[in-house]
Amino acid sequence: MTRGKKNKDTREFVYLYTRHLSIMNVEEWFLAETKFLKKFFPSRGVSYGHFFLHKNGEGVRVFYEKRFLDAGRKKIIDILGKHPEKFKVLFTEYSEEREKILALEKSASFKDFSVLLYMCIEKVWPLVTISVVLGEAPPEFHIPDARKIALSFRKKCGEDLYIVGNKLWELVSEKYADLPKEYLDFLSIEEIVSRNIPSMNVLNERRERYAFFNGNIFVGDKIQSVLKREGIVFIEHSGDHSIREVSGTIAMMGKVRGRVRIVIEYADMSKFKDGEILVSSMTVPDFLPAMKKAAAFVTDEGGITCHAAIVAREMEKPCIIGTKIATKVFKDGDLVEVDANKGIVRVLKRK
């Protein structure tokens, strides 16, 4: 595990995820967990601190402030995990809201963009957070009933996010058809709605590298400046190619051998071949074409409610999740054995 230099003013941010996210997606995530998640816990506010760091070709790395992360998770578990009847009420209420959201998705034009976006941020995203926390809660919390509900909830909410997200992307693509599609990921919500599109120089800077912190986008030297000003240090699990074996949580049992294919960005899927082992930080619905070809899935992240675990059970393919370092240990072309009966992935031959 790597750390930056620590002093009394240090704020520790723990690495949790790598995702292919647009700036709009980053803002959705941020708003859902800093503003709307609190509405579900009015008497015991649940707070998170985030730092999003994008680098071209590597996706967006998502960090959470450590002092808020553990406290936020514990509050969700205490309130809903230990009282699953309250979680069932949320599930019922969401089923009613879901009909409105999906009805608008079917008929939406760009004039409905903001309404559809904020319905998703307020009604769907916070429930994804809740279901992930409950689904990944350690066994010592003894919340099996809530965990079962979370599994169903996560699948439904995840599918809805995907459907609505595709619609929002379609609306933005149509509205800004003159802008090359590869730059649409680097527009903020305010820029999309106000139609105040930044210069190509600004978009190119963001495309290369940007940080999102506390509602603001930083590029170039300003990234290091905000890290220094805020006293932010990152805590990450380290891994390198000298390691020949990793372990994780079994999501679907089985044992196979195959060549590794690292999939982080959507573009990586075009290289995917039948029978390869899909290794990713975490899978998303857009990865399904590659997942259908894969012999097994191995991820850095995730719990029983994650996308990879759900799809593995549906496709009946061996799957090991939560290895933390698989994408740092394995390389494209490595011959590996995925032993999902024991939760181990080992290198048989390096490329």
C-alpha positions as CSV (number, residue, x, y, z in Angstrom):
1,M,0.0,0.0,0.0
2,T,1.4,3.4,-1.0
3,R,1.0,6.7,0.9
4,G,2.1,10.2,0.4
5,K,3.9,12.2,3.1
6,K,1.7,12.7,6.2
7,N,1.5,15.5,8.7
8,K,-1.0,16.8,11.1
9,D,-2.9,18.6,8.3
10,T,-3.0,15.6,6.0
11,R,-6.2,14.4,4.5
12,E,-6.0,10.8,3.5
13,F,-8.0,9.7,0.4
14,V,-8.3,5.9,-0.2
15,Y,-8.4,4.5,-3.8
16,L,-11.5,2.5,-4.4
17,Y,-12.4,2.4,-8.1
18,T,-11.3,2.9,-11.7
19,R,-14.1,3.6,-14.1
20,H,-14.7,4.9,-17.6
21,L,-16.6,8.1,-16.7
22,S,-17.4,11.3,-18.4
23,I,-17.2,14.6,-16.4
24,M,-21.0,14.5,-16.4
25,N,-20.9,11.1,-14.7
26,V,-18.3,12.3,-12.2
27,E,-20.6,15.2,-11.3
28,E,-23.6,12.8,-11.0
29,W,-21.6,10.6,-8.6
30,F,-20.4,13.6,-6.6
31,L,-23.9,15.2,-6.3
32,A,-25.6,12.0,-5.5
33,E,-23.4,11.2,-2.5
34,T,-22.8,14.7,-1.2
35,K,-26.3,16.2,-1.6
36,F,-29.0,13.6,-2.2
37,L,-27.8,10.7,-0.1
38,K,-28.3,12.8,3.0
39,K,-32.0,13.0,2.2
40,F,-32.4,9.2,3.0
41,F,-30.8,9.7,6.4
42,P,-32.2,13.1,7.6
43,S,-31.5,12.5,11.3
44,R,-28.0,10.9,10.8
45,G,-26.3,12.5,7.8
46,V,-24.2,10.3,5.7
47,S,-21.3,12.2,4.2
48,Y,-18.5,11.3,1.8
49,G,-15.5,13.2,0.4
50,H,-14.3,12.4,-3.1
51,F,-11.4,13.0,-5.4
52,F,-11.6,12.0,-9.0
53,L,-8.5,11.8,-11.1
54,H,-8.6,11.2,-14.9
55,K,-5.6,10.3,-17.1
56,N,-5.9,9.6,-20.8
57,G,-6.1,5.9,-21.5
58,E,-6.4,4.9,-17.8
59,G,-9.9,5.9,-17.0
60,V,-11.0,7.8,-13.9
61,R,-9.6,6.8,-10.5
62,V,-12.0,7.4,-7.7
63,F,-10.7,8.2,-4.2
64,Y,-12.7,8.6,-1.0
65,E,-11.6,10.6,2.1
66,K,-10.8,7.9,4.7
67,R,-12.3,9.7,7.7
68,F,-15.8,9.9,6.0
69,L,-15.7,6.5,4.2
70,D,-15.8,4.2,7.2
71,A,-18.3,6.4,9.1
72,G,-20.6,6.7,6.1
73,R,-20.6,3.0,5.5
74,K,-21.3,2.2,9.2
75,K,-24.3,4.6,9.3
76,I,-25.9,3.0,6.3
77,I,-25.4,-0.5,7.7
78,D,-26.7,0.6,11.2
79,I,-29.8,2.2,9.8
80,L,-30.8,-0.1,6.9
81,G,-28.6,-3.2,7.2
82,K,-29.8,-3.9,10.7
83,H,-33.4,-2.9,9.9
84,P,-34.1,-4.5,6.5
85,E,-37.8,-3.6,6.7
86,K,-36.7,0.0,6.2
87,F,-34.7,-1.1,3.1
88,K,-37.8,-2.8,1.7
89,V,-39.8,0.4,2.0
90,L,-37.1,2.2,-0.1
91,F,-37.3,-0.6,-2.6
92,T,-41.1,-0.2,-2.9
93,E,-40.9,3.6,-3.2
94,Y,-38.2,3.3,-5.9
95,S,-40.4,0.9,-7.9
96,E,-43.0,3.7,-8.2
97,E,-40.4,6.4,-9.1
98,R,-38.8,4.0,-11.6
99,E,-41.9,4.0,-13.8
100,K,-41.8,7.8,-14.0
101,I,-38.0,7.9,-14.8
102,L,-38.2,5.2,-17.5
103,A,-41.4,6.8,-19.1
104,L,-39.5,10.1,-19.4
105,E,-36.4,8.3,-20.8
106,K,-38.5,6.9,-23.6
107,S,-39.9,10.3,-24.8
108,A,-37.2,12.7,-23.7
109,S,-35.7,15.4,-26.0
110,F,-32.9,17.8,-25.1
111,K,-35.4,20.1,-23.4
112,D,-35.9,17.3,-20.9
113,F,-32.2,16.7,-20.3
114,S,-31.9,18.5,-16.9
115,V,-35.1,17.0,-15.5
116,L,-34.1,13.4,-16.5
117,L,-30.5,13.9,-15.3
118,Y,-31.5,15.2,-11.9
119,M,-34.2,12.5,-11.5
120,C,-31.4,10.0,-12.0
121,I,-29.0,11.8,-9.6
122,E,-31.6,12.2,-6.9
123,K,-33.6,8.9,-7.2
124,V,-31.2,6.3,-8.6
125,W,-27.6,7.0,-7.8
126,P,-28.0,7.2,-4.0
127,L,-29.7,3.8,-4.0
128,V,-26.8,2.3,-5.9
129,T,-24.5,3.5,-3.2
130,I,-26.7,2.1,-0.5
131,S,-27.1,-1.3,-2.2
132,V,-23.3,-1.5,-2.8
133,V,-22.5,-0.7,0.8
134,L,-25.0,-3.3,2.1
135,G,-24.0,-5.9,-0.4
136,E,-20.3,-5.6,0.4
137,A,-20.7,-5.4,4.2
138,P,-18.3,-7.8,6.0
139,P,-19.9,-11.0,7.4
140,E,-19.4,-9.8,11.0
141,F,-22.2,-7.3,10.5
142,H,-24.7,-10.2,10.3
143,I,-27.2,-8.6,7.8
144,P,-28.1,-11.5,5.5
145,D,-31.6,-10.3,4.8
146,A,-30.5,-6.8,3.8
147,R,-27.7,-8.3,1.7
148,K,-30.2,-10.3,-0.3
149,I,-32.4,-7.3,-0.9
150,A,-29.3,-5.3,-1.9
151,L,-28.4,-7.8,-4.6
152,S,-31.8,-7.4,-6.3
153,F,-31.8,-3.7,-5.8
154,R,-28.3,-3.2,-7.2
155,K,-29.1,-5.1,-10.4
156,K,-32.3,-3.1,-11.0
157,C,-30.7,0.3,-10.2
158,G,-27.6,-0.5,-12.2
159,E,-29.7,-1.4,-15.2
160,D,-31.7,1.9,-14.9
161,L,-28.5,3.9,-14.6
162,Y,-27.3,2.3,-17.8
163,I,-30.6,2.9,-19.7
164,V,-30.9,6.5,-18.6
165,G,-27.2,7.2,-19.1
166,N,-27.4,6.0,-22.7
167,K,-30.3,8.3,-23.3
168,L,-28.5,11.3,-21.8
169,W,-25.5,10.5,-23.9
170,E,-27.7,10.3,-27.0
171,L,-29.3,13.7,-26.3
172,V,-25.9,15.3,-25.8
173,S,-24.5,13.7,-28.9
174,E,-27.4,14.9,-31.0
175,K,-27.3,18.4,-29.6
176,Y,-23.5,18.8,-30.1
177,A,-23.2,16.8,-33.3
178,D,-20.5,19.1,-34.6
179,L,-18.2,18.3,-31.7
180,P,-16.1,15.1,-32.1
181,K,-17.6,12.4,-29.9
182,E,-14.3,11.8,-28.1
183,Y,-14.7,15.3,-26.5
184,L,-18.2,14.9,-25.2
185,D,-16.8,13.1,-22.1
186,F,-15.1,16.3,-21.1
187,L,-18.1,18.6,-20.9
188,S,-19.5,19.6,-17.5
189,I,-23.3,19.5,-16.8
190,E,-23.4,23.3,-16.7
191,E,-21.6,23.6,-20.0
192,I,-24.0,21.1,-21.6
193,V,-27.1,22.9,-20.3
194,S,-25.9,26.4,-20.9
195,R,-24.5,25.5,-24.3
196,N,-21.3,27.3,-23.3
197,I,-18.8,24.9,-24.8
198,P,-15.1,25.4,-23.8
199,S,-12.4,25.9,-26.4
200,M,-10.6,22.9,-27.9
201,N,-7.5,23.8,-26.0
202,V,-9.4,23.4,-22.7
203,L,-11.1,20.2,-23.9
204,N,-7.7,18.8,-24.9
205,E,-6.2,19.6,-21.5
206,R,-9.1,17.8,-19.8
207,R,-8.8,14.9,-22.2
208,E,-5.2,14.4,-21.2
209,R,-5.6,14.8,-17.5
210,Y,-8.0,16.4,-15.0
211,A,-9.0,16.2,-11.4
212,F,-12.5,16.8,-10.0
213,F,-12.6,17.9,-6.3
214,N,-15.3,19.6,-4.3
215,G,-17.4,20.4,-7.4
216,N,-14.5,21.9,-9.4
217,I,-12.4,20.7,-12.4
218,F,-8.7,21.2,-12.3
219,V,-6.1,20.7,-15.1
220,G,-2.4,21.1,-15.6
221,D,-0.4,22.5,-12.6
222,K,-3.6,23.3,-10.8
223,I,-4.0,19.6,-9.9
224,Q,-0.8,19.6,-7.9
225,S,-1.7,22.9,-6.4
226,V,-5.0,21.7,-5.0
227,L,-3.4,18.6,-3.6
228,K,-0.8,20.6,-1.8
229,R,-3.3,23.3,-0.6
230,E,-5.8,20.7,0.8
231,G,-3.0,18.4,2.2
232,I,-4.3,15.5,0.2
233,V,-2.4,12.2,0.1
234,F,-3.5,9.1,-1.7
235,I,-3.6,5.6,-0.2
236,E,-3.4,2.8,-2.8
237,H,-2.7,-0.9,-3.0
238,S,0.5,-1.5,-4.8
239,G,1.2,-4.4,-7.2
240,D,3.7,-5.2,-9.9
241,H,4.6,-7.8,-12.5
242,S,6.9,-9.6,-10.1
243,I,3.9,-10.9,-8.3
244,R,2.6,-14.2,-9.8
245,E,-0.5,-14.9,-7.7
246,V,-3.4,-12.9,-6.4
247,S,-6.5,-13.9,-4.4
248,G,-10.0,-12.5,-4.1
249,T,-13.6,-13.3,-3.3
250,I,-15.3,-16.1,-5.3
251,A,-18.4,-14.7,-7.1
252,M,-18.9,-17.9,-9.3
253,M,-17.0,-21.1,-8.9
254,G,-15.1,-22.9,-11.7
255,K,-11.5,-23.4,-12.9
256,V,-10.2,-22.4,-16.3
257,R,-6.9,-21.4,-18.1
258,G,-6.5,-18.7,-20.6
259,R,-4.7,-15.6,-21.8
260,V,-5.2,-12.3,-20.0
261,R,-6.8,-9.3,-21.6
262,I,-6.9,-6.1,-19.5
263,V,-10.0,-4.1,-20.2
264,I,-10.2,-0.6,-18.7
265,E,-11.5,1.6,-21.5
266,Y,-14.2,0.8,-24.0
267,A,-11.6,0.7,-26.8
268,D,-9.9,-2.3,-25.1
269,M,-12.9,-4.5,-26.0
270,S,-12.1,-4.3,-29.7
271,K,-8.9,-6.4,-29.0
272,F,-10.8,-9.1,-27.0
273,K,-10.7,-12.7,-28.3
274,D,-12.8,-15.7,-27.5
275,G,-11.6,-17.7,-24.5
276,E,-9.5,-14.9,-23.0
277,I,-9.6,-14.0,-19.3
278,L,-11.1,-10.6,-18.8
279,V,-9.2,-8.7,-16.1
280,S,-10.6,-5.3,-15.2
281,S,-10.8,-2.9,-12.3
282,M,-14.6,-3.5,-12.5
283,T,-17.0,-4.4,-15.3
284,V,-19.9,-2.3,-16.5
285,P,-22.8,-3.1,-18.9
286,D,-20.9,-1.8,-21.9
287,F,-18.4,-4.6,-21.3
288,L,-21.0,-7.3,-22.1
289,P,-19.7,-8.1,-25.6
290,A,-16.3,-9.0,-24.2
291,M,-17.8,-10.8,-21.2
292,K,-19.7,-13.1,-23.5
293,K,-16.4,-14.1,-25.2
294,A,-14.5,-14.4,-21.9
295,A,-13.7,-17.7,-20.2
296,A,-13.6,-16.0,-16.8
297,F,-13.7,-12.6,-15.1
298,V,-11.2,-11.2,-12.6
299,T,-11.6,-7.8,-11.0
300,D,-9.8,-5.4,-8.6
301,E,-13.0,-4.3,-7.0
302,G,-16.4,-5.4,-6.0
303,G,-18.7,-7.4,-3.7
304,I,-21.6,-9.8,-4.3
305,T,-23.8,-7.0,-5.7
306,C,-21.3,-5.8,-8.3
307,H,-21.9,-6.1,-12.1
308,A,-19.2,-8.7,-12.6
309,A,-20.6,-11.0,-9.9
310,I,-24.1,-10.7,-11.2
311,V,-23.2,-11.4,-14.8
312,A,-20.9,-14.3,-13.8
313,R,-23.7,-16.0,-12.1
314,E,-26.1,-15.4,-15.0
315,M,-23.5,-16.6,-17.6
316,E,-22.2,-19.4,-15.2
317,K,-18.6,-18.3,-15.8
318,P,-15.8,-18.5,-13.1
319,C,-15.3,-15.1,-11.5
320,I,-13.0,-13.8,-8.8
321,I,-13.7,-10.2,-7.5
322,G,-12.0,-7.8,-5.1
323,T,-8.4,-8.8,-5.8
324,K,-7.3,-5.2,-5.4
325,I,-4.3,-5.5,-7.7
326,A,-5.1,-7.8,-10.6
327,T,-4.8,-5.1,-13.2
328,K,-1.4,-4.1,-11.9
329,V,0.0,-7.7,-11.6
330,F,-1.1,-9.2,-14.9
331,K,-0.4,-8.1,-18.5
332,D,-2.1,-8.8,-21.8
333,G,-1.1,-12.2,-23.1
334,D,-0.1,-13.7,-19.7
335,L,-1.2,-17.4,-19.5
336,V,-3.1,-17.7,-16.2
337,E,-5.1,-20.2,-14.3
338,V,-8.3,-18.9,-12.7
339,D,-9.2,-21.2,-9.8
340,A,-12.5,-19.8,-8.7
341,N,-13.0,-22.8,-6.4
342,K,-10.2,-21.4,-4.2
343,G,-10.4,-17.7,-5.1
344,I,-6.8,-17.7,-6.6
345,V,-5.4,-16.5,-10.0
346,R,-1.9,-17.6,-10.8
347,V,0.5,-16.9,-13.6
348,L,1.5,-20.1,-15.6
349,K,3.6,-18.3,-18.2
350,R,4.4,-14.6,-18.7
351,K,4.1,-13.3,-22.2
